[in-house]
Amino acid sequence: MRRAVTIKDVAAEAGVSLQTVSRVINDGPNVRDEVKARVNAAIAKLGYTPSLAARRMGGSRSYLLLALNDRDRTIEGWTSGQGTDWVDQMLMGGMLECAKRGYRMIFELVDTHSAQVEREVAGALAALHPDGVILTPPHSDNPQITELLQRRGLPFARIGSRADGAGFAIAMDDAAAARAATEHLASAGHRRIAFIAGSADYALSSARLDGYVQALEQRGLYRPELVQPGDFTFESGVAAMTALLALPEPPTAVVASNDQMTLAALKVATERGLAVPADLSLISFDDTPIVRFSHPPLTAIRQPIADMTACAAALLMRAKAGEAGLPLESLVPFALVERASVAPPRR
């Protein structure tokens, strides 16, 4: 079996030290052009692929980004069989962006409600020494985590957060997205439009509720009894839709804050003999693949999860490379994807 080519082989072939090879690999300073050419020629001749350990020999970078996701919600989605498409898209966006610059992204689960959350995060930092950290909701707005990272001087990005504070804030305009969904239903002729809110642990939940309320208040259509709490789970969607259909005047349309709750609303409505969209129109948030295969396929706000994570990864890597003038807040555009779950209300 052929022995793998190592950085030592490249150094020997080029007649330079290991540190010099590492500086060339990492595009570091203080290396003459003639030496760079010799090292690159040796790399090409030997077919060497730099390892992470070799790149770290440069000293200032680990070439790792750490992404933190909510432990309980991630595990619950996986064990219940309800899917983890949000996580899949997040990983895809971050990993592909990292690969462009020779980075790796490590994924860790942390319980944001744990009394030991700071210790958990500190332990992950000590073990991995990342160049930056990507925080997903609700970690994005957890002051224990953001203040820990700030104290350590570690660059971090907050996905789904537009709150003031340190770090890069990358989000879509959740309030505008909810307004767009609500206005789409109002334009179709609906006057009793309900809203199933997301978990209060997430700042984006209140932003979406605000957008919904603003759209209806502008038309004089807002009715507080048409707002039901949820927590992004299927079960909370069932409870919310059951409560809405028990009203003396049930809604003719519903906006729900994620796909799981919208699918739950669809199930409850179907079991009550209501046809979607003839009797009830539905609009969802997230646009994970499952809503395209429901019956009917659901109109949805497409949340740019992969794009937001890619943006976060790019900003962290550029910050670590010493680039200045990077934007502290980035808005990634959403889209309203029209399918078959919206129709004018019955007259």
C-alpha positions as CSV (number, residue, x, y, z in Angstrom):
1,M,0.0,0.0,0.0
2,R,1.4,3.4,-1.0
3,R,2.4,5.6,2.0
4,A,0.5,8.9,2.3
5,V,2.5,12.0,1.4
6,T,3.1,14.2,4.4
7,I,4.2,17.8,5.0
8,K,7.6,16.4,5.9
9,D,8.0,14.9,2.4
10,V,7.1,18.3,0.9
11,A,9.6,20.1,3.1
12,A,12.4,17.6,2.2
13,E,11.6,17.9,-1.5
14,A,11.6,21.7,-1.4
15,G,14.6,21.9,0.9
16,V,12.8,24.1,3.5
17,S,11.5,23.8,7.1
18,L,8.1,22.4,8.1
19,Q,7.1,25.9,9.2
20,T,7.9,27.4,5.8
21,V,5.7,24.8,4.1
22,S,2.9,25.6,6.5
23,R,3.3,29.4,5.8
24,V,3.0,28.7,2.1
25,I,0.0,26.5,2.6
26,N,-1.7,29.2,4.7
27,D,-0.6,32.1,2.5
28,G,1.4,33.5,5.4
29,P,3.8,36.4,5.4
30,N,7.7,36.5,5.2
31,V,8.1,33.9,2.5
32,R,10.1,34.8,-0.7
33,D,8.5,34.2,-4.0
34,E,11.2,31.9,-5.0
35,V,10.6,29.7,-1.9
36,K,6.9,29.8,-2.5
37,A,7.4,28.5,-6.0
38,R,9.7,25.7,-4.8
39,V,7.2,24.6,-2.2
40,N,4.2,24.7,-4.6
41,A,6.2,22.7,-7.1
42,A,7.0,20.1,-4.5
43,I,3.3,20.0,-3.5
44,A,2.3,19.5,-7.1
45,K,5.0,16.9,-7.8
46,L,4.2,14.8,-4.7
47,G,0.4,15.2,-5.0
48,Y,0.2,16.5,-1.4
49,T,-3.1,17.5,0.2
50,P,-2.6,19.7,3.3
51,S,-4.1,18.2,6.4
52,L,-5.8,20.3,9.1
53,A,-2.9,19.7,11.4
54,A,-0.5,21.0,8.8
55,R,-2.5,24.1,8.2
56,R,-2.6,24.7,12.0
57,M,1.2,24.8,12.1
58,G,0.9,28.4,10.9
59,G,-0.1,29.2,14.5
60,S,-2.9,31.8,14.4
61,R,-5.8,29.8,13.0
62,S,-7.4,26.5,13.7
63,Y,-9.4,26.4,10.4
64,L,-12.4,25.2,12.4
65,L,-15.8,26.9,12.8
66,L,-18.1,25.8,15.6
67,A,-21.9,25.8,15.1
68,L,-24.1,25.5,18.1
69,N,-27.7,24.3,17.8
70,D,-30.4,23.7,20.4
71,R,-30.0,20.2,21.8
72,D,-33.5,19.4,23.0
73,R,-35.3,20.6,19.9
74,T,-32.8,18.9,17.5
75,I,-33.0,15.6,19.4
76,E,-36.8,15.8,19.6
77,G,-37.2,16.3,15.9
78,W,-34.9,13.4,15.1
79,T,-36.3,10.9,17.6
80,S,-39.9,11.7,16.9
81,G,-39.4,11.1,13.2
82,Q,-40.6,14.7,12.4
83,G,-37.4,15.5,10.6
84,T,-34.5,17.9,11.1
85,D,-34.5,19.6,7.7
86,W,-33.6,23.0,9.3
87,V,-30.4,21.4,10.7
88,D,-29.7,19.7,7.3
89,Q,-30.0,23.0,5.5
90,M,-27.9,24.8,8.1
91,L,-25.1,22.3,7.9
92,M,-25.1,22.3,4.1
93,G,-24.8,26.0,3.8
94,G,-22.1,26.3,6.4
95,M,-20.0,23.3,5.3
96,L,-20.0,24.2,1.6
97,E,-18.9,27.8,2.4
98,C,-16.2,26.5,4.7
99,A,-14.9,24.1,2.0
100,K,-14.2,27.0,-0.3
101,R,-11.6,28.3,2.1
102,G,-10.1,25.0,3.4
103,Y,-12.1,25.2,6.7
104,R,-14.2,22.6,8.5
105,M,-17.4,23.2,10.4
106,I,-18.0,21.2,13.7
107,F,-21.6,20.9,14.9
108,E,-22.4,20.8,18.6
109,L,-25.7,20.5,20.5
110,V,-26.1,22.7,23.6
111,D,-29.2,23.0,25.9
112,T,-29.9,26.7,26.1
113,H,-32.1,26.2,29.2
114,S,-29.4,24.3,31.1
115,A,-27.9,25.9,34.2
116,Q,-24.6,24.7,32.9
117,V,-24.9,26.2,29.4
118,E,-21.9,28.5,29.9
119,R,-19.8,25.5,31.0
120,E,-20.9,23.4,28.1
121,V,-20.0,26.1,25.6
122,A,-16.6,26.8,27.4
123,G,-15.8,23.1,27.2
124,A,-16.5,22.9,23.5
125,L,-14.3,26.0,22.9
126,A,-11.5,24.5,25.0
127,A,-11.6,21.2,23.1
128,L,-11.8,22.6,19.5
129,H,-10.2,26.1,19.6
130,P,-12.4,27.4,16.8
131,D,-11.7,30.5,14.8
132,G,-15.3,31.5,15.1
133,V,-18.7,30.4,16.4
134,I,-22.1,30.2,14.6
135,L,-25.1,30.6,16.9
136,T,-28.5,29.4,15.8
137,P,-31.8,30.3,17.5
138,P,-32.4,30.4,20.4
139,H,-28.6,30.6,21.3
140,S,-28.4,33.6,19.0
141,D,-30.1,35.8,21.7
142,N,-28.8,34.0,24.8
143,P,-26.7,36.6,26.7
144,Q,-24.8,33.9,28.7
145,I,-23.4,32.6,25.4
146,T,-22.8,35.8,23.6
147,E,-21.2,37.5,26.6
148,L,-18.9,34.5,27.1
149,L,-17.7,34.7,23.4
150,Q,-17.3,38.4,23.7
151,R,-15.2,38.1,26.8
152,R,-12.9,35.7,25.0
153,G,-12.6,37.9,22.0
154,L,-13.9,35.2,19.7
155,P,-15.7,36.2,16.5
156,F,-19.3,34.9,16.4
157,A,-22.3,35.2,14.2
158,R,-26.0,35.2,15.3
159,I,-28.3,33.4,12.9
160,G,-31.9,34.7,13.0
161,S,-31.2,37.6,15.3
162,R,-31.5,41.3,14.7
163,A,-31.1,42.3,18.3
164,D,-28.4,44.9,19.2
165,G,-25.2,43.4,20.5
166,A,-21.8,42.1,19.6
167,G,-21.2,39.6,16.7
168,F,-22.5,39.5,13.2
169,A,-26.3,39.4,13.0
170,I,-27.6,37.5,10.0
171,A,-31.3,37.1,9.5
172,M,-34.2,37.4,7.2
173,D,-36.8,40.1,7.9
174,D,-39.2,37.9,9.8
175,A,-41.7,40.8,10.4
176,A,-41.8,41.6,6.7
177,A,-42.2,37.9,5.9
178,A,-45.2,37.6,8.2
179,R,-46.7,40.7,6.7
180,A,-46.2,39.3,3.2
181,A,-48.0,36.1,4.1
182,T,-50.8,37.9,5.8
183,E,-51.3,40.4,3.0
184,H,-51.4,37.5,0.5
185,L,-54.3,36.1,2.3
186,A,-56.1,39.4,2.8
187,S,-55.6,40.1,-1.0
188,A,-57.4,36.8,-1.7
189,G,-60.4,38.2,0.2
190,H,-59.9,36.7,3.7
191,R,-61.1,38.8,6.6
192,R,-60.6,36.4,9.5
193,I,-56.9,35.4,9.3
194,A,-55.5,33.5,12.3
195,F,-51.9,33.2,13.4
196,I,-50.2,30.3,15.3
197,A,-47.1,31.8,17.0
198,G,-43.8,30.1,17.6
199,S,-41.9,29.6,20.8
200,A,-41.3,32.6,23.0
201,D,-37.7,31.4,23.4
202,Y,-37.0,32.7,19.9
203,A,-36.8,36.4,19.1
204,L,-38.0,35.7,15.6
205,S,-41.4,34.5,17.0
206,S,-42.3,37.9,18.3
207,A,-41.1,39.5,15.0
208,R,-43.4,37.3,13.0
209,L,-46.3,38.1,15.3
210,D,-45.6,41.8,15.0
211,G,-45.6,41.6,11.2
212,Y,-49.0,39.7,11.2
213,V,-50.5,42.2,13.5
214,Q,-49.3,45.2,11.5
215,A,-50.7,43.8,8.3
216,L,-54.2,43.3,9.8
217,E,-54.3,46.5,11.8
218,Q,-53.6,48.5,8.6
219,R,-56.8,46.9,7.2
220,G,-58.8,47.1,10.4
221,L,-59.0,43.3,10.6
222,Y,-56.9,42.4,13.7
223,R,-58.8,40.2,16.2
224,P,-56.7,39.1,19.2
225,E,-58.7,35.9,19.7
226,L,-57.3,34.7,16.3
227,V,-53.8,34.5,17.7
228,Q,-52.9,31.2,19.3
229,P,-49.6,30.2,21.0
230,G,-47.3,27.4,19.7
231,D,-43.8,26.2,20.3
232,F,-42.9,24.9,16.8
233,T,-44.0,21.3,17.6
234,F,-46.7,19.4,15.8
235,E,-48.5,18.9,19.0
236,S,-48.7,22.6,19.7
237,G,-50.1,23.1,16.2
238,V,-52.8,20.6,16.9
239,A,-53.8,22.4,20.1
240,A,-53.8,25.8,18.4
241,M,-55.9,24.8,15.4
242,T,-58.3,22.9,17.7
243,A,-58.8,26.1,19.7
244,L,-59.2,28.2,16.6
245,L,-61.9,26.0,15.1
246,A,-63.8,26.1,18.5
247,L,-64.3,29.8,18.2
248,P,-67.9,31.1,17.5
249,E,-66.5,32.5,14.2
250,P,-63.5,30.3,13.1
251,P,-60.9,31.7,10.8
252,T,-61.0,31.2,7.0
253,A,-57.2,31.4,6.8
254,V,-54.2,30.6,9.0
255,V,-50.6,31.6,9.0
256,A,-48.4,29.3,11.2
257,S,-44.9,30.0,12.3
258,N,-43.3,26.8,11.0
259,D,-44.0,23.8,8.8
260,Q,-44.7,21.3,11.6
261,M,-47.5,23.5,13.1
262,T,-49.0,24.1,9.6
263,L,-49.1,20.4,8.9
264,A,-50.8,20.0,12.3
265,A,-53.4,22.6,11.3
266,L,-54.0,20.8,8.0
267,K,-54.5,17.5,9.8
268,V,-57.0,19.0,12.3
269,A,-58.9,20.8,9.6
270,T,-59.1,17.6,7.4
271,E,-60.4,15.6,10.4
272,R,-63.1,18.2,11.0
273,G,-64.3,17.8,7.4
274,L,-62.8,21.1,6.1
275,A,-61.3,21.2,2.7
276,V,-58.0,23.1,2.1
277,P,-58.1,25.5,0.5
278,A,-61.9,25.6,-0.3
279,D,-62.9,26.0,3.4
280,L,-59.5,27.0,5.0
281,S,-56.4,28.6,3.5
282,L,-53.0,27.9,5.0
283,I,-49.6,29.5,4.8
284,S,-46.5,28.1,6.4
285,F,-43.0,29.3,7.4
286,D,-39.7,27.6,6.5
287,D,-40.7,25.7,3.3
288,T,-38.9,22.4,4.2
289,P,-39.4,19.6,1.6
290,I,-42.3,17.9,3.4
291,V,-44.7,20.8,2.7
292,R,-44.3,20.3,-1.0
293,F,-45.6,16.7,-0.7
294,S,-48.5,17.4,1.6
295,H,-52.1,17.3,0.2
296,P,-52.5,20.0,-0.9
297,P,-48.9,21.3,-1.2
298,L,-48.5,24.3,1.1
299,T,-47.9,27.9,0.2
300,A,-45.0,28.9,2.4
301,I,-42.5,31.6,3.3
302,R,-39.1,30.1,2.3
303,Q,-36.6,30.8,5.0
304,P,-33.1,31.1,3.5
305,I,-31.5,28.8,6.1
306,A,-28.5,27.6,4.1
307,D,-27.8,31.1,2.7
308,M,-27.8,32.6,6.2
309,T,-25.4,30.0,7.5
310,A,-23.1,30.4,4.5
311,C,-23.1,34.2,5.1
312,A,-22.2,33.7,8.7
313,A,-19.4,31.3,7.9
314,A,-18.0,33.6,5.2
315,L,-18.0,36.6,7.6
316,L,-16.3,34.7,10.4
317,M,-13.5,33.4,8.1
318,R,-13.0,36.9,6.6
319,A,-12.8,38.4,10.1
320,K,-10.2,35.8,11.2
321,A,-8.2,36.6,8.1
322,G,-8.1,40.2,9.3
323,E,-10.5,41.9,6.8
324,A,-11.9,45.2,8.0
325,G,-15.2,46.9,7.3
326,L,-17.3,43.8,7.3
327,P,-21.1,44.3,7.8
328,L,-22.3,43.8,11.3
329,E,-25.9,43.1,10.1
330,S,-26.9,41.2,7.0
331,L,-30.5,40.6,5.8
332,V,-30.9,37.6,3.6
333,P,-34.1,37.8,1.4
334,F,-37.0,35.5,1.9
335,A,-39.5,34.3,-0.7
336,L,-43.3,33.6,-0.7
337,V,-43.7,30.3,-2.6
338,E,-47.2,30.0,-3.8
339,R,-48.7,26.5,-4.1
340,A,-52.2,25.0,-3.7
341,S,-53.2,25.8,-0.1
342,V,-54.6,29.3,-0.6
343,A,-57.9,30.3,-2.3
344,P,-60.5,33.0,-1.8
345,P,-62.9,32.3,1.1
346,R,-66.3,30.8,0.4
347,R,-69.0,33.4,-0.1
